[in-house]
Amino acid sequence: MSREQKVAAVEAYLDCFVTKDLSKVPFAEDVIFEGPRMPKLTGRPTVFGFLTHILPMVKGIQLKQHIVEGDYVATVFDMETVNGVDHVCDRIHIVGGQIKAIQAFYYPDEIRQGQAS
């Protein structure tokens, strides 16, 4: 796969946060999604369910950079949510044009009320 094809798969994923449409995201059937404050999610239906739940809270994203190496794309973006802005870096594994795994790393713009100072 070319760099452009891998980036296109990732951008289809990122677009779902804006369009609220998951139908164009090329998830593998056995996709894995991991984040810092959640259990590991496995399988397309489970990941779709999670994303469907959080999409209404996302106001938009601002792409910063894609870094492509081998079958992996590290994507850096800001995600504006109803709770503020999260700075995100997703490590996305692409196999055969499909998203096989997403490992999300993020932190809020400001420490939210009730968290450590």
Secondary structure, DSSP 4 states (H G I P E B T S, - for coil): --HHHHHHHHHHHHHHHHH---TT--EEEEEEEE-TTSPPEESHHHHHHHHHHHGGGEEEEEEEEEEEETTEEEEEEEEEETTEEEEEEEEEEEETTEEEEEEEEEEESSPPTTS--
